[in-house]
Amino acid sequence: MKNTDTPLTASLLKINTKPSYRLALTNQIIADNSLLEEVIVIAKNNEDKVAAKAARAMELVGVQNIALLLPYVDDIFIISKTNQRDDVIRPMAKIMELLVTHHFNKKKKISLSIQQKEEIISICFDWMITPQKIAPQAHSMLALYKLGTEFDWVHPELKLILEQNYAQGSAGYKARSRKILNLIKV
């Protein structure tokens, strides 16, 4: 389904580095949750040029209020596993980090099920072992580190991957790896 002529698509296409555009769209989606469903449908379409903008809009909503994305977590997992575009993976990785961070937050805005946490672990490890840009890997590292506090096997696996990839990693990868490796007590 192509979503090229809707008002939502027009708003999505305006997402760029201008904070005013991002804020306006985020507020629009938060004010009307039915728009979030449309955004997710657009993000699921791997061939639609607007999919990346929709994924970015989901991330922006998550930054403002991650609880709004919780009912759509299965859709987020589908998008994360099926879309191979860098411009879609990066916001999905940020959403994974947000979900995990808020789950472990003392104020506990959201609560993830064991199955959801396992799904996030699987997706994040996939991003760690496949060729990805630094941003998805950096978000994955933090999510995996936090989840490793509940799942004993995660920290040793994460440590192994970080140590193996360290030498050929970018400066950003190395910086985040050092930070995570210093936190891991294995």
C-alpha positions in Angstrom: 0.0 0.0 0.0 1.5 3.3 -1.0 0.8 6.2 1.3 2.0 9.1 -0.9 -1.0 11.4 -0.9 -2.2 11.6 2.7 -1.7 14.5 5.0 0.3 12.3 7.3 2.7 11.4 4.5 3.1 15.1 3.7 4.0 15.7 7.4 6.4 12.7 7.5 8.2 14.0 4.4 8.9 17.3 6.2 10.9 15.5 9.0 14.5 16.7 8.7 17.0 18.3 11.0 14.7 21.2 11.8 13.5 20.7 15.4 10.3 22.7 14.7 9.2 20.1 12.1 10.1 17.2 14.3 8.3 18.6 17.3 5.2 19.5 15.3 4.9 16.0 13.9 5.6 14.4 17.3 3.0 16.5 19.0 0.5 15.8 16.2 0.9 12.0 16.6 0.8 12.1 20.4 -2.4 14.1 20.2 -4.0 11.6 17.8 -3.0 8.0 18.5 -4.7 6.8 15.4 -1.9 8.5 13.5 0.6 6.3 15.3 -1.1 3.2 13.8 -0.8 4.8 10.3 2.9 5.6 10.9 3.5 2.0 11.8 1.8 0.7 8.7 4.0 3.1 6.6 7.2 2.0 8.5 6.4 -1.6 7.8 6.4 -1.0 4.0 10.0 -1.8 3.1 9.6 -0.4 -0.4 7.9 2.9 0.5 10.3 5.9 0.4 8.5 7.3 3.5 9.2 4.2 5.6 12.4 5.7 7.1 10.5 8.9 7.9 7.8 6.9 9.6 10.4 5.0 11.6 12.0 8.3 12.7 8.6 9.6 13.7 8.1 6.5 15.9 11.4 7.2 17.5 10.5 10.8 18.2 7.2 9.7 19.8 9.1 7.1 21.9 11.5 9.8 23.1 8.5 11.9 24.3 6.4 9.0 25.6 7.6 5.5 25.2 4.4 4.1 26.7 2.6 5.1 23.6 4.7 2.6 21.6 4.2 -0.3 24.0 0.9 -1.6 22.4 2.8 -1.7 19.1 5.9 -3.5 20.3 5.2 -6.6 18.1 5.0 -4.3 15.1 8.3 -2.7 16.1 9.9 -6.2 16.3 8.6 -7.0 12.8 9.9 -3.8 11.4 13.3 -4.4 13.1 13.6 -7.9 11.8 12.4 -7.4 8.2 13.7 -4.0 7.2 17.4 -3.9 6.2 17.5 -0.1 5.4 20.0 1.8 7.6 17.6 4.7 7.9 15.0 2.4 9.4 17.2 0.3 11.5 18.7 3.3 13.4 15.4 4.6 14.8 14.3 1.0 15.6 17.5 0.5 17.5 16.9 3.7 19.4 13.4 2.5 20.3 14.8 -0.8 21.6 17.2 1.2 23.8 14.3 3.4 25.0 12.1 0.4 25.8 14.8 -1.3 27.8 15.9 1.9 29.5 12.4 2.7 30.6 11.8 -0.9 31.7 14.8 -0.7 34.1 14.0 2.9 35.2 13.1 3.1 38.9 9.9 4.9 38.0 9.0 2.0 35.8 7.0 3.7 33.1 6.7 0.5 31.2 7.1 -3.2 31.9 8.4 -5.7 29.3 7.5 -9.3 29.3 10.2 -12.0 29.3 9.3 -12.8 25.7 9.6 -9.1 24.7 13.0 -8.9 26.4 14.2 -12.1 24.7 13.0 -10.7 21.4 15.0 -7.4 22.0 18.0 -9.5 22.9 17.8 -11.5 19.7 17.3 -8.4 17.5 20.1 -6.4 19.2 22.5 -9.3 18.9 21.7 -9.6 15.2 22.6 -5.9 14.8 25.8 -6.5 16.7 27.0 -9.4 14.5 25.9 -8.0 11.1 27.4 -5.1 9.2 25.6 -2.1 10.7 26.4 1.5 11.1 27.6 2.6 14.6 24.3 4.1 15.8 22.3 0.8 15.8 25.2 -1.0 17.4 25.7 1.6 20.0 22.0 1.5 21.0 22.1 -2.3 20.9 25.1 -2.4 23.2 23.4 -0.4 25.9 20.1 -2.4 25.6 22.0 -5.6 25.8 24.1 -4.5 28.7 20.9 -3.6 30.7 19.2 -6.8 29.7 22.3 -8.7 30.8 21.5 -7.8 34.3 18.5 -10.2 34.1 19.8 -12.7 31.6 23.1 -14.2 32.8 24.4 -15.3 29.4 24.1 -11.9 27.7 27.1 -10.1 29.2 29.6 -12.8 28.3 28.3 -12.9 24.7 28.3 -9.2 24.5 31.8 -8.9 25.9 33.0 -11.5 23.3 31.5 -9.6 20.4 32.8 -6.2 21.6 36.3 -7.5 22.0 36.3 -9.3 18.6 35.1 -6.2 16.8 37.0 -3.6 18.7 40.1 -3.5 16.5 38.2 -2.9 13.2 35.6 -0.7 14.8 35.2 3.1 14.2 36.2 5.6 16.8 32.5 5.8 17.9 32.3 2.0 18.2 35.5 1.8 20.2 34.3 4.6 22.6 30.9 2.9 23.2 32.6 -0.5 23.5 35.0 0.7 26.1 32.2 2.2 28.1 30.1 -1.0 28.0 33.2 -3.3 28.6 34.0 -1.2 31.7 30.4 -1.8 33.0 30.4 -5.5 32.4 31.6 -7.5 35.4 32.4 -10.9 33.7 
